[in-house]
Amino acid sequence: MSDSEIAKPIIRKYDYSINSDIKREILKQNNTNEEHELITRFPTVYIVIDKIRGNKKKFGQFKAYVGETNNIVRRTEEHLNSESEDRTDWTELNNSKDAKIIVIAHKEFNKSLTLDIENQLMKYLLSDDAIGELNNRRSNDQDLYFTRDHFKDIFQNIWEELSKKNKDMFPSVDDITNSAIFKASPFHKLTDEQLDARDEIIDKIKDIREGRSTDNLIIIKGSAGTGKTVLLSSLFAELNKPDNQEAYILVNHDEQVKVYENIASKIGIKAKMGDSIANKPTMFLNKHLVDEVSQGNQSKVDISLVDEAHLLFTQGYMAYKGKNQLNDIRNVSDVVVAVLDPMQVLKNNGYLEKSYYDELLNYAKDNNNLIELSDQNRMIASKETIQWIEDIVTRDEINKIPNDDKYDLRVFDDVNDMYDEVKKHNDNVESLTKGLSRLVATYDWKFNANKKDLITLEDGTKVEDWWRVKIGDDFNLPWNYQLGVADKYKGLSWAEQPQTIDEVGSTFTIQGFDLNYCGVIIGPSVKFRDGKIVYDGSKSCDKKVTNKRTLENGEKEDVSSELIRNQLNVLLKRGVHGLFIYAVDDELRKELLRQSK
């Protein structure tokens, strides 16, 4: 069967309340005999929708429950009768005067397909700004079944029909799939490698909590783009299901905290202590105190999920007064699941000698607590393209750029041409989520988040200006967070804010995020000399890179080359569909261009 021959979905909306009669509602509508049979006697997927009341923060938003059933009449009656006695969320829905139930039927629906459709609807609605609360957090992604090949087209048809009926509640696919929440959603269909890892981690957590394992640290190891964050997000939702243990998620970037706070708010995940279940490590440790836990004055948290544990502080810094955040988190948690990639350490206050990571990884391996991911999931690219990037960041080599029909990898001789290409791939419609294609750069131009730059005019007058990335006489864009942002976009991550197409991002705003197309400006700290890539800390403006690091033996060492390499590694692996490169260093740019011909 061709895609054009796939039948259209049947979508009907009915009143939903304890005073409604679903049988009568269905009969009142002018359905054909086939439509009536598909709705009432075959598997269907349904969405119960109602306005959110009594929550000022979510004023104007909706609550949604997604489900699937083999008998929509019986299942609706079960919701309206039995479940209303036990669950306050259903009591509110059932007594609402405005609630509706949207029933979706299709002639190809079977049990497996409806479960996959249900899961995909959960993923989409979680990323939908109109939805403030989303119930039924189970993950139902299916393996192989007979109509699996048609799943994508059938779901797309369903969403398009829903959008035609109510675009405000069901926005376009682009609006949904480009959002940061969508990319970090716990409802993504996991790869076989990720599924095996998740099941193994859940089993290990159970063993630790029931005393069958003596070490409480589980490490997930994998390079950028191997799906570590998606795996952790799936664990976050799975481990926080009702009547289950409590699992905090700790992330190092304000951007990612916002994403997980939004996810937790929508699917109703809350911490017992009243603090945010999604938090930065320092804030978490300021609430869950090591001394108080050790003295028995505070209980340990059940589980701490730590994304990018390689960015945890390994010395006192700012509000953190301890010596090692990972150790402190372990001391206040029954179980810690930590994502680790030493090649993503970007600051000297998180830098540790290779021996530390070797010891940590070997210890986890000896305790059968090491989970390794190797499949590249972010970049839709050939193995040859991925290896080309790996050769740059691990071997200091620039090899011939491979031909890749799936991935757009280009080197530019003019930075403005690259910027124009990035803008071509960015949807200019001003929306909350469209167009995640951005420029980013190594931290080789001055920036201070706490004050403006002072520039001197021709007449000698000093005026405040943005911090800018300047290349020659023709390229001049502000660094991230310099342009004003409209109030409605302030809760979004940097890349999701529409004005940031006119800014240059950095590792501080983009680490852990996906971009559709990423234009990377490689600044003067990265050079090409004598046939090899070299790193020049004297050209970096990042003090957390250039300041010397005190090692375990007390000696101070310049580790800037390794940290700049790691920053480049992060930037080059952001693009899902394409990577554009411009190098400031003449020799590096010439070599990249030579290898692209």
N, C-alpha and C positions, 0 to 999 in steps of 0.2 A: 504494500500500500504506500503510495506517495504521500508526502506531507500535505499536499493540496487536497487529498481525499480524506484526511482525518476529520471526523465529524465535529461540529461545533458543540460546545457545552450547553447544557440546559441550566439556566440560573433563574431561580425564583425567590422572591422575598415575601415573607409572611409575618403577621403580628406574632409577638412572643410575650405571653404573660399567663398567669394562672387562670385568667378568664378566657383565654383563647382556645380554640379547638383546631389542632393542626390538620385533622382529617377534613373538617369542613372547609378550612382555609385552602387546602389543596384542591378540593372539588370545586370551589368557587371560581378558580382560575380556568381560563379557556385552554386547557392542554389537550393535545392529541392523545389517542390511546397509548401510543408508544411512549410519549413523554410522561404520561401519568404512571405507566408501568416502571419506567426507568427511575422516577422519583420515589415511588412507594415500595418497589419490590427488589431493587438492585442496590448495590453499595453506593453511598453518597458521602460527600463531604459537606460540612455546614459551618457557618460562622454566626454566632449570636453577638449582636452589636447593641450597645446602649451608651448613652451619655454618661460621663463621669460627673458625679455630684458631690459636693461637700469637700472638694479639694481645690483650693485657689490656685495652686501651682499647676494644676492640670485642667484649668478651666477651658472649656471649648473642645477638649479631647474626648475620645471614646474608649470604652473598655470592650474587649473582644474575647470571645471563647471560641476556639477552633476544635472541631472534632470530626470523626468519621463513623459511619454506622452501616449496618446491613439492613436496618429498618428505621427510617427517619421518624415515622409516626411513633413507634414504641419508644425510641430513644428520647424524643422530645418529651413525651409523657413522663419518662423516668426523671428527666431533668426537672420538669415542672412539679412533680409530686415528691418522690423519695429524697432527692438530693437537697431540696430546699430546706429540709429539716436539720441537716447537718452542716451546711456550708453557708456562711453569711453572704458570700459573693453571689451564690445562686438565689438566695432569698431576695436580695436587692434586684437581681435581674427579673425574677419571676413576678415581682410586685410592681415593676416599672410599667408606666403607661406608654413608653416610647420605644421599648426594646423590639428589635426585629431579628428574625432568623433568616439567613440567606442559605438556601439549599442548592448545592451544585451536583448535577448528575451528568453522566456521559455514557454513551453506549459501550465504550471500551473499559469502563471502570471494573476492576476486580479488587479484592482485599489489599493486595500489595500496592497496587497503583494508588488507591485512595489513601493509604498510609503515607506514601511518598508525597502526594499532593498536600495532605494535611501538614506534613513536616515543612514543605516548601512555603505554604501559606504562613506558618509560624515564623519562618525566617524573614519573609517579606514584611509581615505586619509588625515585627519587632523593629524594623528599620523605617517604619511609616510614622511620620510626625503627627498624623491625626490620631494615632493609637497611643494612649497613655498607660493602659493596663492590658496585659495579655495573659490569659489563663490557659491552662493545659500545657505544661512545660515539657512533656515527654518528647523524646526524640525517636522518630519512627522511620528513619531512612532505611530503605529496603535494599536487599541484594538483587540477585537476578530474578526476573519473572517475565512472562511472555510479552507483555505490552510495554516493557521497559524502554524500548527504542523510541516510543512515541511520547514518553513522559514529558520531555522538554517542550515539544510543540503543543501538547494538550494543556500543560500548565500556562504557557504563554497565551494561548487562546482564552483560558479562564481569566487570567489577570486583565487582559485587554478588554474583555466583556465587562468585568467588574469596574474597570476604569471608565468605560463609556457610560455606565449607569451612575457613577459617583466619583468624579476625578479628584475631588478634595479628599475623600476617604481612601481611595485607591489610586495613588499617583502613578506616573509613568514608570516603566521598568528602569529607565536610566536614572530617575530620581532615587529609586530604591537601591539599585546595585552599586551605585557610586558612593553611597554613604559609608562613613567609617563604622557605624554600627553593623551594617550588613557584612562588612569585611571581617569583623570580629565576632560575628554571630555564633552562638552555641548550637545553632540548628543547621550549620553547614554539613553536607554529606561528607563524612570522613573517608579518607583513602583506606585501603586495607592495612597499610602500615600504621596509620593513625588509630584505626579501630583496635588493632592488636595491642597497640601501646596503651590506649585508654583502658581496655579490659585488664591488662596486666597491672596498670597503676592502681585501679580500683581494688584488685585482689591484694596487692601489696599494702595498701592503706588498711584494709581489713586485718591483714596479718599483724601489722604494727599495732593497731589499736586493740587487738585482742591478745597481744603479748607474745605472738609467735615470731617476732623479729625484734632484735634489740636496738637496731639503728633507726632513727626516725626521719632520715633524709633520703628522699627519692630524687634523682637527677634526670632531667630530660636534656639530652645533648643533641645539637644539630646546628648546622650553619644557617645563615640568613635565607629565608624563603622555604624552609623545609616543613612549615606548618606547625611550628611549636605553639604559636599564639592561638591558632584555631583549636588545637588539641586542648590547651589550657582552658579556653573558653567553654568547650564542651564539658570538661570536668567540672568547671564552676557551676554550670546549670545542673549537671547530673548529681553532684554531691550535695547540692542545696535543695533537693526535692523535699517536699513536706514529710515530716516524721523521719528525716534522715539527719545525718550530722551536719554541722555548720562549717562552711569552707570560705575563708576570706580569700580575696585575690589582691595581691600587692604588685603594683606597677610603679615604675620610676618616673614616668612622664605625666605631666598634668593633662596632656592631650588624651592619653589612654585612660587615666582616672575618670575623666568625663564620660568616655565611651562606656566603661564598665558600670559607672554609677547609673547611667541611663538604662543600660540593660537590666541591672538589678531592680531599678525602680519599676520598669515595665512588667517584669515577670514576678515581682513581689518577693525578692530575696532581701532579707533584713538580718542584721546582726543582733544577737541576744543582748549585748551590752549597750546597744543604742548608737554605737559609732557606725561609720560607713563600712559596709561589707567589702567595698572596693576602695583601696586607699594607697597612699604612698608609704613605703616602709618606715620612714621616720615618724610620720603621724601615727601609724599603727603602734610603733614601739613606745611612743609617748602616752598611749592609752593603755597598752598591755605591758606593764612594767616588769622587767626581769626580776628585780629585787622583791616586788610584791608577790609574784608568782612563786619564787623560790621559798618565800616565807609562808606560803599558804594563804595569803590574804586575797589573792586573785586566782581564779581558775584558769587553766590553760585553754586556749582555743582548740577546737577539734583539729582543723586542718588549715594550713596556710599554703596557698598557691602563689608562687613567686615568679613573675615573668621577668626575664632578663636579669637573672641573679648576678650576672657578671657586672652589673652596674651598681650593685650594693656597695655602700661605703665600707672600706676596710681600715678606716681610721676616723677619729672624731672630726666632724665637719658641720658647721652651721648649727642647726637645732639638734643634731645627733651628737651625743656626748660619749657614746660607747666606743668600742674598739673594733667590732666586727658585726655588721648587721645580720649576716646570715646566721652566725652563732647565736645572736640574741633572739632572732625569730625562732630558731630551733628550741631555745630554752623556754619560750612561752607557748609552744604549739605541741600537740600530740604528734602530728605528722607535718612535714614540710615537703612539698613537691616543688622543685626549683628548676626552671629553665636556664640552661647554661651554654654560652658560646663565648669563649675567651677572645675570639676575634671581633667581638662587639664591645669590648672595653674601650671607652672613649675619653676617660678622664684619669689624671694621675692619682686622684684620691680613691680610685677603684682599681688601680693597677696593682697587680701582684705578680711575683715572679712565677715563671712557668712551673716551677717545682710545686707551688701551692696548688695549682689546678691539677697537675698530675696526681698529687697526693689525694685531692678531693675526689677526682674521677676514679682513681684506682680503689679507694676505700669503698665508694658506692658499688663499683663492679664486684669487689670481693664480697660485699653483703647482698649481692644480687639485686641491687637497687639502682642500676644504671639502665636507662632507656635511651636508645640512639635512633634518631631519625636521619635518613639520608636522601629521600626523594624530594626533588625540588618542586614545590607546589605554587609558589608565587609567580615566577616567570614562565609564561607560556612560550618556551624557547627550546631549541634543540640542545642535546647534550654538548655539542661542539660550541655553541654560543655560551652556555654556562661555564664550560671549561675555559673559554677565552677570558672571561672575567676572573675566574679563579687564578689563572696564570698571572694576571696583573697583580692581584692582591696577595698571592702566596709565593710567587716565584720571581716577581719583579720583571716579568717578561711581557713584551707586546708581540703577539703572533698575528698571523694573517687572519683578518676578520672573516668568519665562515659565512657562506650563503645560508640564509635561514628564511624559509617561506612563512614561518609562524611568528617571527619576532623581528621588529624593526630596529636594528642596531646601526646607528650612523655617527660618523665623526664630522664635525663642522670646522671650516676654516674661519668663519665669522660668527661671533657669539650672537649678533642680532638675527642672523639667519636661523640659528637654533631656536632663539626665543620665538620667532615667527612660527616655526614649525610646532612648538609646544602649544602656542595659542590656537593653531589650526585644529589641534586635537582636543581643545577645550571648548565645551558648549558655552556660548556667550549668554544664554538665557539666565537671568539672575534668579537662581533658585537655591534652596538650601543644600542640595546635594549633587548638582550636575557638574561634570567636567573636572574630574580629578587628574589633571595633567598640570605639572608645575615645574618651575625652575628651582634647583637646589645648588649649593656650592660648598666647597671646603671652607673652613672658618679662617680665611686669609685676608679679611677686611675688618676693620675695627667695628666693634659693637658694644654698647653698654645699655642694658635693659633699664637701668635706673635713672638715666639722664639723656638729654639730647646731645647731638654733636654740635660743636661750635665751629662755624666757618667764617672766614674773613672775606668781606666783599672788597671790590676794587678800591673803594674809598676808605678802607681800613676799618669799617664797621663790622663788629662781630654779631652774628645772628645765629639763632638755633636752627638746626636742620636735622633731618632723619640721618641715621647711620645707613650708608649706602655701599653697594657693590659696584665699583667703578672699574671699567676696562677700556683703556684708550680714551678717545674723545667722544665716542659715539654711544657707549653703553653705560647706563647709570640707572640702577634700580634700587629701591630701599630694601634693607634686610627685612626678615620676617617680623611681624608685629609692629611695624612702623605706621602703616596706613590705618586710618580710622575704620572702625567696624560698626555696622548698624546693630542696634540692640537685639534684633531678632536672630542675629548670627553669633552673638557672643558666647553662647553655650556650645558652639561647634568647634571641632578641631581646626587647626590652622588651615590645612589643605581644603577643608569643606567651605571655608568662608570665601565668597566670590571675589572679593577685592585682592586676594592673595595671588591671583594670576599676575598681578603687577608688582609682586615682591619676589625675593629670593629666599628660599627656605634653607634650613641647615639640619644637621643631625639632631639638634634639640627639638625641632618641630616635626621631623619626618621619621625618626627611628621607630620601627614597629608598625608603620603604615604602608599601605599599598598605594601606588599611583598607576593610572593607566599608561601614561607616557611620562618619562622622567628626563628632563634636560639637566645634565650635570656639568657645572662649571668647575673644572679642576684648577684651583688657584696656584699661585707661585710656590707653595710649599711642596708641591709634587713636581719633580723634574725628570728629565731623561738624559743620562750621561754615560758615555762609554758602553752603550748597548744595554743599560739596565735602568729601571725606575729607581730613583732615590728620593728621600724625604728630607726636607730642609726645615727644621723647627724654627729657624730664625725668621722665616717668612709667615709663620702662623700667628694669628692674633688671639689664639685661645690660650689663656694663661693656665688653664687646667690641663693643657697639653705641654706647654713649654716650661712650666715650673718643674724643678727636679723632684724626683720621688725618693723618699727615704726608704731604703730597703731593710730587710730583716736584720742585716748585720750592722745597721746604723749608717751605712754609706749612702750618700746622695748620688743619684744617677739620672742622666738625661734619657728619658724613655719616649721623647717626642716622636721619633721615627716610627716606632711601633704603634703609637696612638693615632698618628695621622694616617698610617696604613689602614688601621681599623675603621677610621671615619670614612675613608674612601671606599672601603669594602661595603659599609652600610649604604652609602649613597648610590653606588653602582647597582645595587640589588633591589631598588624600589620599584622599578617599572614592570608592570604585568605584561604589557603588549609591546613596549618599546623603550629603548635607551638611546638618548642623544648625548654626545660628549663634545665639549669644547675645552681645550687646555690652554691656559695662559702662557705657560713656558713654551718658547718657540720650538725647541728641540723635541719636546714631548708631543706637541701638536703636529709637527712635521712627520714624526714617526707613526703616530696614530693615523694620519692621512695616508701615508705610504702603505701601511698595512691594510687600509680599507679599499685600495684599488684592485 
